[in-house]
Structures are given as structure tokens and as C-alpha cells.
Amino acid sequence: MNILGILTQPSVVPVSVDLLLIAGGGGGGSYRGGGGGAGGTIAYASQQLLKGAAYTITVGGGGTGGSSNRGGTGTNTTFTGVTSAVGGGSGGSAVSAPAATGGNGGSGGGGLAIFAAGTATSGQGNAGASGNDYFGKYGSGSGGGKGSAGIAGTSTAGGIGGAGTDTVTNWGALSAVLTATSSGVGGFIAGGGAGGAIFSAPTVAGGSGGGGNSPTNSNGGAGTANTGSGGGGANSTDDGNQHNGGAGGSGIVLLRITGSYTATSTTGSPTRVESGGFTYYKYTGDGSITI
């Protein structure tokens, strides 16, 4: 009540929340295709969210693995009121010649043979790499990861996937949060997919954090779910035995709040964890949170 005796509304004190958004990774290309790029990764510190307000969350899906074509682009991850994380770029494919270049995205997809790689979104990831054409012996480039750009293919193998990361701007080291929420792979997230090749090329690993590999004479490996990692490019023989690219891994949203805190309500069945003086909410699918 104020001095005139008129009732006034109490002030609403916002809740300070840290946000980590990772988009879906791009899919790898078919038939000696390029690796998919990791989904964009973006972190926010001390976002002032209003008590009683509902915030909508969309977790990006991984791009499809290429089947007689390039891979699919990962989809964006969004949280009401902040810039979205951009889906990972697709890996180029030999079967659909106009789509031999890597796609642009959070991190760029790898290019087939000598074709150009995809570019990255500033601050969210790294570019993919182009490949190699040495007398028809194609090794395609890998997708970029959050930690490093993709790696070029050689005359004998595709490029190893761009590295994921164990640290992000505004959050710092991720080891504690990834351990507490059972997220990431080996303490890393958002790795790029490996580049494919032909002529029974050796298996090439995806980037740290869940990037899909490119096994000898086989389909590309899928990026690990909920890491935003790219899918591996196909590794095929040169006798028409086509293989498909690997799908990108889906994204994730993590909220971090200091102390013990329980949201007013949630949808989408997030996981709530208290650890190390923080409360975490983990979303692996679409939903909402009312602070």
C-alpha cells in the first residue's frame, strides 16, 4: 500500500538463468559424401526471465542422411526471446552433382572431392572442409565442429570430423554441467561428421563430442543424439555400390539456475538435476518452462 492508501502490485523480481542451446547437426552425403556440420552452439549468461511467464523451447532435429543425394540440414533450436542456434550444414554428395558442395549452417558441411565446403554462422561453429581429387581417388571433406573447422580429405581417405568442444563462451568449461546432466560424449559436444571416400578407404572417425564416422564400404555413421553432432559421409566402393550418409544428431537445451530452484511448471518432460550449487533443466525435445 502506498501513502495514498491505494493498493499497488508488488514488483516482479526476475530470475537469472543461464541458457545453452545446441541445434541439430547436418546429415552426411551419400556415395563418398562430405560429412555433416555440427549444429550451432550458443550460450547465454544471466538472462533475466520473469516469474510466471512461460517460455517456449524448440529442440532442433538432426538432418537426414543423404540417400542418392546430399544430407539434410539440421533444424534450429530456439528459446523465447534469444537468438536461435542454427542447424548444421549438410554434407555434399557425388550422386546429385549440383549438390556436391557442403551446406552452410551453424557449422558448415564438408564438400565432395574438390568442391567447396559450407560456411558457419558467426559465433556458433566452424566451416567444413573441401575434399581431394587425385586421379579420381576422392576423399571428401568433413563437417565443422564447434571446436574446430572440418578437415580436408586426401587421395586415400576422407577428412576426420571437426572437433567438438568442452567449453563455451559465457559458460566456460562444460565438464561439470555435462556430467551432472548426463549429456555430451566424453565431456564434449557438437562434433563434425567424418568425410567419406571411395576405393575401400579406411574408416575415419567423426569429431569429438559425437560426430558420425565413415566406416569402410558402409553407410556413414549417425551423429550422437542430443549433442548436435554431424553425420558421417558414406564410404563407398567405385563399382556402383552406393551407400548412404549418416543422419545428424538432434540438439539440446540446458538451463542453469544458481541454488535450488523449482520452476512453476514445465511441459515436454525435461530432466531436473541439482548439482554443484546449481539447478539444471535439460530439454531433449520441444516443451516450455514457466519460471
Sequence and secondary structure as in RCSB ss.txt:
>XXXX:A:sequence
MNILGILTQPSVVPVSVDLLLIAGGGGGGSYRGGGGGAGGTIAYASQQLLKGAAYTITVGGGGTGGSSNRGGTGT
NTTFTGVTSAVGGGSGGSAVSAPAATGGNGGSGGGGLAIFAAGTATSGQGNAGASGNDYFGKYGSGSGGGKGSAG
IAGTSTAGGIGGAGTDTVTNWGALSAVLTATSSGVGGFIAGGGAGGAIFSAPTVAGGSGGGGNSPTNSNGGAGTA
NTGSGGGGANSTDDGNQHNGGAGGSGIVLLRITGSYTATSTTGSPTRVESGGFTYYKYTGDGSITI
>XXXX:A:secstr
  TTS         EEEEEEEE       TTT        EEEEEEEEE TT EEEEE        SSS      
 BEETTS  B        SSSGGG S   BSS    STTS    B TTT       EEETTEEE      SSS  
    SSS       BSEETTTEE HHHHHHTT SBTTBB       BSSS   B   TTT   B TTB      T
TTT      B  SSS           EEEEEEESS   SEEES  EEEEETTEEEEEESSSEEEE 
